[in-house]
Structures are given as structure tokens and as C-alpha cells.
Amino acid sequence: MTRTRQMPNKLQQSNELHLRMLLRKERNTMVWSPEANKLNAVAFYDMMFNQCEPRKAIEQFVGDEYIQHNPEVADGKEAFIEYFERMAAEYPGKVTHCTSSKLFGRFEI
């Protein structure tokens, strides 16, 4: 059973609203900006960790290929989904908070 946990804080709600304002759809691709990239990264982590919805996070935020940085997890979207679904089951109620991020070119970490 997947457990969904919302983070009902004003900062997240503001970020989500701002993200919707920053992004435009053009032929099913998002227009890139540094601020939108940061908000996407935070939304991705919130969806996969806190809301325990890694499949939805992959579908919404990941392109054609996913290369995993964690040597304990195989590359690819399905490996990512399987790993984080297992983590959600093994650690119910876990919550992470993104306290800072760094932009390297078009990559947010």
C-alpha cells in the first residue's frame, strides 16, 4: 500500500503556484529557466520521497533516460521506481526536506 503524505506548508504551495506560472508547454516540452529548474527538482524530490509516488515523479519530471548516481541502484526508470517503492514500504512516514540546492549549468543538485 502506497502512503501519500502532503507537505501543506506555505512555501511548498507558493513554489507549486510559481512553478505553474514559470513553465509553458511548447510541443510537450517545458521551457527551461534556472528558477523553474530548481522548483522542478524540489517538486521531484517531494513527489518521490514524501508523497511516495516515484512512478508519478518519473513520468512527470524525467526525460527518456535516467542515469542513477547511487551505486546501490541500477540505471533506468524502472529500477528507480522499484527502489523507491521498496524504500516507501520499508520506511513508512519518512520525510525529507530540501534545504539548499546548487545549479551547475542546467543541472540542479
mmCIF file of the C-alpha atoms, coordinates in Angstrom:
data_MODEL
# 
_entry.id   MODEL 
# 
loop_
_atom_site.group_PDB 
_atom_site.id 
_atom_site.type_symbol 
_atom_site.label_atom_id 
_atom_site.label_alt_id 
_atom_site.label_comp_id 
_atom_site.label_asym_id 
_atom_site.label_entity_id 
_atom_site.label_seq_id 
_atom_site.pdbx_PDB_ins_code 
_atom_site.Cartn_x 
_atom_site.Cartn_y 
_atom_site.Cartn_z 
_atom_site.occupancy 
_atom_site.B_iso_or_equiv 
_atom_site.pdbx_formal_charge 
_atom_site.auth_seq_id 
_atom_site.auth_comp_id 
_atom_site.auth_asym_id 
_atom_site.auth_atom_id 
_atom_site.pdbx_PDB_model_num 
ATOM 1   C CA . MET A 1 1   ? 0.000  0.000  0.000   1.00 0.00 ? 1   MET A CA 1 
ATOM 2   C CA . THR A 1 2   ? 1.449  3.354  -1.032  1.00 0.00 ? 2   THR A CA 1 
ATOM 3   C CA . ARG A 1 3   ? 1.170  6.025  1.575   1.00 0.00 ? 3   ARG A CA 1 
ATOM 4   C CA . THR A 1 4   ? 0.751  9.597  0.381   1.00 0.00 ? 4   THR A CA 1 
ATOM 5   C CA . ARG A 1 5   ? 1.897  12.387 2.611   1.00 0.00 ? 5   ARG A CA 1 
ATOM 6   C CA . GLN A 1 6   ? 1.312  16.002 1.682   1.00 0.00 ? 6   GLN A CA 1 
ATOM 7   C CA . MET A 1 7   ? 3.503  18.827 2.942   1.00 0.00 ? 7   MET A CA 1 
ATOM 8   C CA . PRO A 1 8   ? 0.888  21.532 3.478   1.00 0.00 ? 8   PRO A CA 1 
ATOM 9   C CA . ASN A 1 9   ? 3.265  24.400 4.112   1.00 0.00 ? 9   ASN A CA 1 
ATOM 10  C CA . LYS A 1 10  ? 3.020  27.827 2.559   1.00 0.00 ? 10  LYS A CA 1 
ATOM 11  C CA . LEU A 1 11  ? 6.464  27.647 0.947   1.00 0.00 ? 11  LEU A CA 1 
ATOM 12  C CA . GLN A 1 12  ? 5.605  24.494 -0.982  1.00 0.00 ? 12  GLN A CA 1 
ATOM 13  C CA . GLN A 1 13  ? 2.216  25.840 -2.043  1.00 0.00 ? 13  GLN A CA 1 
ATOM 14  C CA . SER A 1 14  ? 3.890  29.060 -3.188  1.00 0.00 ? 14  SER A CA 1 
ATOM 15  C CA . ASN A 1 15  ? 6.568  27.108 -5.087  1.00 0.00 ? 15  ASN A CA 1 
ATOM 16  C CA . GLU A 1 16  ? 3.966  24.979 -6.864  1.00 0.00 ? 16  GLU A CA 1 
ATOM 17  C CA . LEU A 1 17  ? 1.954  28.022 -7.885  1.00 0.00 ? 17  LEU A CA 1 
ATOM 18  C CA . HIS A 1 18  ? 5.093  29.823 -9.030  1.00 0.00 ? 18  HIS A CA 1 
ATOM 19  C CA . LEU A 1 19  ? 6.221  26.757 -10.980 1.00 0.00 ? 19  LEU A CA 1 
ATOM 20  C CA . ARG A 1 20  ? 2.931  26.666 -12.868 1.00 0.00 ? 20  ARG A CA 1 
ATOM 21  C CA . MET A 1 21  ? 3.416  30.334 -13.742 1.00 0.00 ? 21  MET A CA 1 
ATOM 22  C CA . LEU A 1 22  ? 7.032  29.836 -14.905 1.00 0.00 ? 22  LEU A CA 1 
ATOM 23  C CA . LEU A 1 23  ? 6.524  26.866 -17.200 1.00 0.00 ? 23  LEU A CA 1 
ATOM 24  C CA . ARG A 1 24  ? 4.918  26.939 -20.613 1.00 0.00 ? 24  ARG A CA 1 
ATOM 25  C CA . LYS A 1 25  ? 4.163  23.887 -22.705 1.00 0.00 ? 25  LYS A CA 1 
ATOM 26  C CA . GLU A 1 26  ? 5.542  24.051 -26.243 1.00 0.00 ? 26  GLU A CA 1 
ATOM 27  C CA . ARG A 1 27  ? 5.074  20.836 -28.223 1.00 0.00 ? 27  ARG A CA 1 
ATOM 28  C CA . ASN A 1 28  ? 5.109  18.789 -25.000 1.00 0.00 ? 28  ASN A CA 1 
ATOM 29  C CA . THR A 1 29  ? 8.425  20.219 -23.777 1.00 0.00 ? 29  THR A CA 1 
ATOM 30  C CA . MET A 1 30  ? 8.979  22.563 -20.886 1.00 0.00 ? 30  MET A CA 1 
ATOM 31  C CA . VAL A 1 31  ? 10.744 25.869 -21.326 1.00 0.00 ? 31  VAL A CA 1 
ATOM 32  C CA . TRP A 1 32  ? 13.864 25.917 -19.162 1.00 0.00 ? 32  TRP A CA 1 
ATOM 33  C CA . SER A 1 33  ? 14.813 28.643 -16.697 1.00 0.00 ? 33  SER A CA 1 
ATOM 34  C CA . PRO A 1 34  ? 17.096 28.413 -13.637 1.00 0.00 ? 34  PRO A CA 1 
ATOM 35  C CA . GLU A 1 35  ? 14.258 29.161 -11.242 1.00 0.00 ? 35  GLU A CA 1 
ATOM 36  C CA . ALA A 1 36  ? 11.871 26.692 -12.881 1.00 0.00 ? 36  ALA A CA 1 
ATOM 37  C CA . ASN A 1 37  ? 14.635 24.054 -12.850 1.00 0.00 ? 37  ASN A CA 1 
ATOM 38  C CA . LYS A 1 38  ? 15.096 24.493 -9.089  1.00 0.00 ? 38  LYS A CA 1 
ATOM 39  C CA . LEU A 1 39  ? 11.352 24.272 -8.438  1.00 0.00 ? 39  LEU A CA 1 
ATOM 40  C CA . ASN A 1 40  ? 11.156 21.150 -10.629 1.00 0.00 ? 40  ASN A CA 1 
ATOM 41  C CA . ALA A 1 41  ? 13.957 19.491 -8.656  1.00 0.00 ? 41  ALA A CA 1 
ATOM 42  C CA . VAL A 1 42  ? 12.260 20.243 -5.322  1.00 0.00 ? 42  VAL A CA 1 
ATOM 43  C CA . ALA A 1 43  ? 8.879  19.052 -6.636  1.00 0.00 ? 43  ALA A CA 1 
ATOM 44  C CA . PHE A 1 44  ? 10.500 15.845 -7.979  1.00 0.00 ? 44  PHE A CA 1 
ATOM 45  C CA . TYR A 1 45  ? 12.091 15.013 -4.619  1.00 0.00 ? 45  TYR A CA 1 
ATOM 46  C CA . ASP A 1 46  ? 8.901  15.828 -2.723  1.00 0.00 ? 46  ASP A CA 1 
ATOM 47  C CA . MET A 1 47  ? 6.827  13.606 -5.006  1.00 0.00 ? 47  MET A CA 1 
ATOM 48  C CA . MET A 1 48  ? 9.198  10.632 -4.913  1.00 0.00 ? 48  MET A CA 1 
ATOM 49  C CA . PHE A 1 49  ? 10.244 10.783 -1.219  1.00 0.00 ? 49  PHE A CA 1 
ATOM 50  C CA . ASN A 1 50  ? 7.492  12.467 0.768   1.00 0.00 ? 50  ASN A CA 1 
ATOM 51  C CA . GLN A 1 51  ? 4.441  11.564 -1.283  1.00 0.00 ? 51  GLN A CA 1 
ATOM 52  C CA . CYS A 1 52  ? 5.857  8.079  -2.021  1.00 0.00 ? 52  CYS A CA 1 
ATOM 53  C CA . GLU A 1 53  ? 4.982  8.332  -5.717  1.00 0.00 ? 53  GLU A CA 1 
ATOM 54  C CA . PRO A 1 54  ? 8.209  7.547  -7.605  1.00 0.00 ? 54  PRO A CA 1 
ATOM 55  C CA . ARG A 1 55  ? 6.394  6.381  -10.756 1.00 0.00 ? 55  ARG A CA 1 
ATOM 56  C CA . LYS A 1 56  ? 4.453  9.641  -10.970 1.00 0.00 ? 56  LYS A CA 1 
ATOM 57  C CA . ALA A 1 57  ? 7.666  11.615 -10.329 1.00 0.00 ? 57  ALA A CA 1 
ATOM 58  C CA . ILE A 1 58  ? 9.483  9.781  -13.135 1.00 0.00 ? 58  ILE A CA 1 
ATOM 59  C CA . GLU A 1 59  ? 6.575  10.277 -15.550 1.00 0.00 ? 59  GLU A CA 1 
ATOM 60  C CA . GLN A 1 60  ? 6.277  13.981 -14.753 1.00 0.00 ? 60  GLN A CA 1 
ATOM 61  C CA . PHE A 1 61  ? 9.899  15.087 -14.416 1.00 0.00 ? 61  PHE A CA 1 
ATOM 62  C CA . VAL A 1 62  ? 12.297 12.624 -16.126 1.00 0.00 ? 62  VAL A CA 1 
ATOM 63  C CA . GLY A 1 63  ? 13.172 12.514 -19.803 1.00 0.00 ? 63  GLY A CA 1 
ATOM 64  C CA . ASP A 1 64  ? 13.826 9.477  -21.976 1.00 0.00 ? 64  ASP A CA 1 
ATOM 65  C CA . GLU A 1 65  ? 16.771 8.171  -19.950 1.00 0.00 ? 65  GLU A CA 1 
ATOM 66  C CA . TYR A 1 66  ? 17.502 8.095  -16.212 1.00 0.00 ? 66  TYR A CA 1 
ATOM 67  C CA . ILE A 1 67  ? 21.079 7.604  -15.003 1.00 0.00 ? 67  ILE A CA 1 
ATOM 68  C CA . GLN A 1 68  ? 21.239 6.874  -11.285 1.00 0.00 ? 68  GLN A CA 1 
ATOM 69  C CA . HIS A 1 69  ? 24.040 8.424  -9.185  1.00 0.00 ? 69  HIS A CA 1 
ATOM 70  C CA . ASN A 1 70  ? 23.588 5.914  -6.347  1.00 0.00 ? 70  ASN A CA 1 
ATOM 71  C CA . PRO A 1 71  ? 25.764 2.826  -6.973  1.00 0.00 ? 71  PRO A CA 1 
ATOM 72  C CA . GLU A 1 72  ? 23.250 0.704  -4.995  1.00 0.00 ? 72  GLU A CA 1 
ATOM 73  C CA . VAL A 1 73  ? 20.510 1.405  -7.578  1.00 0.00 ? 73  VAL A CA 1 
ATOM 74  C CA . ALA A 1 74  ? 20.629 0.343  -11.227 1.00 0.00 ? 74  ALA A CA 1 
ATOM 75  C CA . ASP A 1 75  ? 20.247 2.869  -14.042 1.00 0.00 ? 75  ASP A CA 1 
ATOM 76  C CA . GLY A 1 76  ? 16.878 3.266  -15.705 1.00 0.00 ? 76  GLY A CA 1 
ATOM 77  C CA . LYS A 1 77  ? 13.415 4.434  -14.800 1.00 0.00 ? 77  LYS A CA 1 
ATOM 78  C CA . GLU A 1 78  ? 12.022 1.052  -13.699 1.00 0.00 ? 78  GLU A CA 1 
ATOM 79  C CA . ALA A 1 79  ? 14.994 0.397  -11.392 1.00 0.00 ? 79  ALA A CA 1 
ATOM 80  C CA . PHE A 1 80  ? 14.450 3.822  -9.813  1.00 0.00 ? 80  PHE A CA 1 
ATOM 81  C CA . ILE A 1 81  ? 10.725 3.173  -9.339  1.00 0.00 ? 81  ILE A CA 1 
ATOM 82  C CA . GLU A 1 82  ? 11.290 -0.286 -7.843  1.00 0.00 ? 82  GLU A CA 1 
ATOM 83  C CA . TYR A 1 83  ? 13.927 1.018  -5.428  1.00 0.00 ? 83  TYR A CA 1 
ATOM 84  C CA . PHE A 1 84  ? 11.878 3.936  -4.141  1.00 0.00 ? 84  PHE A CA 1 
ATOM 85  C CA . GLU A 1 85  ? 8.667  1.914  -3.894  1.00 0.00 ? 85  GLU A CA 1 
ATOM 86  C CA . ARG A 1 86  ? 10.619 -0.533 -1.731  1.00 0.00 ? 86  ARG A CA 1 
ATOM 87  C CA . MET A 1 87  ? 12.018 2.344  0.370   1.00 0.00 ? 87  MET A CA 1 
ATOM 88  C CA . ALA A 1 88  ? 8.479  3.685  0.890   1.00 0.00 ? 88  ALA A CA 1 
ATOM 89  C CA . ALA A 1 89  ? 7.374  0.272  2.171   1.00 0.00 ? 89  ALA A CA 1 
ATOM 90  C CA . GLU A 1 90  ? 10.443 -0.215 4.373   1.00 0.00 ? 90  GLU A CA 1 
ATOM 91  C CA . TYR A 1 91  ? 10.412 3.307  5.851   1.00 0.00 ? 91  TYR A CA 1 
ATOM 92  C CA . PRO A 1 92  ? 6.772  4.419  6.083   1.00 0.00 ? 92  PRO A CA 1 
ATOM 93  C CA . GLY A 1 93  ? 6.258  8.010  7.149   1.00 0.00 ? 93  GLY A CA 1 
ATOM 94  C CA . LYS A 1 94  ? 9.726  9.143  6.089   1.00 0.00 ? 94  LYS A CA 1 
ATOM 95  C CA . VAL A 1 95  ? 10.011 12.820 5.232   1.00 0.00 ? 95  VAL A CA 1 
ATOM 96  C CA . THR A 1 96  ? 12.828 14.716 3.584   1.00 0.00 ? 96  THR A CA 1 
ATOM 97  C CA . HIS A 1 97  ? 13.319 18.447 3.326   1.00 0.00 ? 97  HIS A CA 1 
ATOM 98  C CA . CYS A 1 98  ? 15.304 20.184 0.628   1.00 0.00 ? 98  CYS A CA 1 
ATOM 99  C CA . THR A 1 99  ? 17.241 22.891 2.442   1.00 0.00 ? 99  THR A CA 1 
ATOM 100 C CA . SER A 1 100 ? 19.526 24.044 -0.373  1.00 0.00 ? 100 SER A CA 1 
ATOM 101 C CA . SER A 1 101 ? 20.361 23.385 -3.984  1.00 0.00 ? 101 SER A CA 1 
ATOM 102 C CA . LYS A 1 102 ? 23.075 24.270 -6.450  1.00 0.00 ? 102 LYS A CA 1 
ATOM 103 C CA . LEU A 1 103 ? 22.752 24.897 -10.170 1.00 0.00 ? 103 LEU A CA 1 
ATOM 104 C CA . PHE A 1 104 ? 25.505 23.534 -12.448 1.00 0.00 ? 104 PHE A CA 1 
ATOM 105 C CA . GLY A 1 105 ? 24.654 24.563 -15.998 1.00 0.00 ? 105 GLY A CA 1 
ATOM 106 C CA . ARG A 1 106 ? 21.194 23.079 -16.479 1.00 0.00 ? 106 ARG A CA 1 
ATOM 107 C CA . PHE A 1 107 ? 21.582 20.568 -13.638 1.00 0.00 ? 107 PHE A CA 1 
ATOM 108 C CA . GLU A 1 108 ? 20.088 21.210 -10.207 1.00 0.00 ? 108 GLU A CA 1 
ATOM 109 C CA . ILE A 1 109 ? 21.510 19.218 -7.297  1.00 0.00 ? 109 ILE A CA 1 
# 
